[in-house]
Amino acid sequence: MKITVQFASISTASLLIAALAITGCSGSQEEVRVTFCKDLSSSLLYSQEGVIWKVGEHKFKRPEYAVVNIQAESVDGLTKSACYYKYDAVEDNAMGLSNPFSSYATLPYEVTLNGETVRPSVLKNAINTAVTLQSDGFVRDVKKHAEETARQLQNSLN
């Protein structure tokens, strides 16, 4: 009886870990630099309630930088934001050709809001805030998936 319980516990833990690995990786399909630009711009807006994001056209000035253009509609009106990412590849490769963003850094070196460049000290604080919000969201999502998977696993064992 004791061996069966231990085996069931190990199997349950294995199933839980496998389910988390599978479900935990199914995040947004949006390009990470676009998502980060939205989060970063959100942390710079006065009002973050009811913001509707629209993604504009991205610009690539190879090999110098790429620009993510987004617009936020909120109670404050329309805000245009541009996040500049440095070229960060040693050489062009197939990945860079299939996904142009893969050749660029994941954190912007410059951001403009309505054409005005955000001061470096403000940008640094906003990047820290955006990274914290993203990591909190990731932890929250993993916890939610873990609880959901554990609940499903518990129901299947009953």
SULFEN-V635481 format. One record per residue. N is the residue number from 1. RES is the residue in three letters. SS is DSSP state (h for helix, s for strand, l for the rest). PSI is psi in whole degrees, -180 to 180 (NA if undefined). Layout:
n->{N:N}
res->{RES:RES}
ss->{SS:SS}
psi->{PSI:PSI}
//
This chain:
n->{1:2:3:4:5:6:7:8:9:10:11:12:13:14:15:16:17:18:19:20:21:22:23:24:25:26:27:28:29:30:31:32:33:34:35:36:37:38:39:40:41:42:43:44:45:46:47:48:49:50:51:52:53:54:55:56:57:58:59:60:61:62:63:64:65:66:67:68:69:70:71:72:73:74:75:76:77:78:79:80:81:82:83:84:85:86:87:88:89:90:91:92:93:94:95:96:97:98:99:100:101:102:103:104:105:106:107:108:109:110:111:112:113:114:115:116:117:118:119:120:121:122:123:124:125:126:127:128:129:130:131:132:133:134:135:136:137:138:139:140:141:142:143:144:145:146:147:148:149:150:151:152:153:154:155:156:157:158}
res->{MET:LYS:ILE:THR:VAL:GLN:PHE:ALA:SER:ILE:SER:THR:ALA:SER:LEU:LEU:ILE:ALA:ALA:LEU:ALA:ILE:THR:GLY:CYS:SER:GLY:SER:GLN:GLU:GLU:VAL:ARG:VAL:THR:PHE:CYS:LYS:ASP:LEU:SER:SER:SER:LEU:LEU:TYR:SER:GLN:GLU:GLY:VAL:ILE:TRP:LYS:VAL:GLY:GLU:HIS:LYS:PHE:LYS:ARG:PRO:GLU:TYR:ALA:VAL:VAL:ASN:ILE:GLN:ALA:GLU:SER:VAL:ASP:GLY:LEU:THR:LYS:SER:ALA:CYS:TYR:TYR:LYS:TYR:ASP:ALA:VAL:GLU:ASP:ASN:ALA:MET:GLY:LEU:SER:ASN:PRO:PHE:SER:SER:TYR:ALA:THR:LEU:PRO:TYR:GLU:VAL:THR:LEU:ASN:GLY:GLU:THR:VAL:ARG:PRO:SER:VAL:LEU:LYS:ASN:ALA:ILE:ASN:THR:ALA:VAL:THR:LEU:GLN:SER:ASP:GLY:PHE:VAL:ARG:ASP:VAL:LYS:LYS:HIS:ALA:GLU:GLU:THR:ALA:ARG:GLN:LEU:GLN:ASN:SER:LEU:ASN}
ss->{l:h:h:h:h:h:h:h:h:h:h:h:h:h:h:h:h:h:h:h:h:h:h:h:l:l:l:l:l:l:l:h:h:h:h:h:h:h:h:h:h:h:h:h:l:l:l:l:l:l:l:s:s:s:s:l:l:l:s:s:s:l:l:l:s:s:s:s:s:s:s:s:s:s:l:l:s:s:s:s:s:s:s:s:s:s:s:l:l:l:l:l:l:h:h:h:h:h:l:h:h:h:h:s:l:l:l:l:l:s:s:s:s:l:l:s:s:l:l:h:h:h:h:h:h:h:h:h:h:h:h:h:h:h:h:h:h:h:h:h:h:h:h:h:h:h:h:h:h:h:h:h:h:h:h:h:h:l}
psi->{-42:-40:-40:-43:-44:-43:-42:-39:-42:-44:-42:-46:-41:-44:-41:-46:-44:-43:-40:-40:-40:-49:-29:-19:2:67:-163:148:1:144:135:-32:-32:-48:-45:-38:-41:-49:-42:-46:-38:-41:-17:-14:149:-48:126:5:137:30:130:121:140:129:129:-164:134:148:138:121:84:140:22:-57:167:150:128:121:127:161:141:124:125:-174:-22:-8:-156:129:127:132:142:128:128:126:129:146:132:43:144:-41:159:142:-179:-38:-43:-31:-36:-33:93:-32:-24:-16:4:155:159:-11:136:149:-14:146:139:143:120:40:-9:129:131:131:145:-41:-39:-41:-43:-46:-40:-39:-44:-43:-45:-41:-42:-45:-42:-43:-37:-42:-40:-47:-42:-43:-43:-43:-43:-46:-39:-45:-42:-43:-42:-40:-44:-40:-43:-43:-36:-26:-23:NA}
//
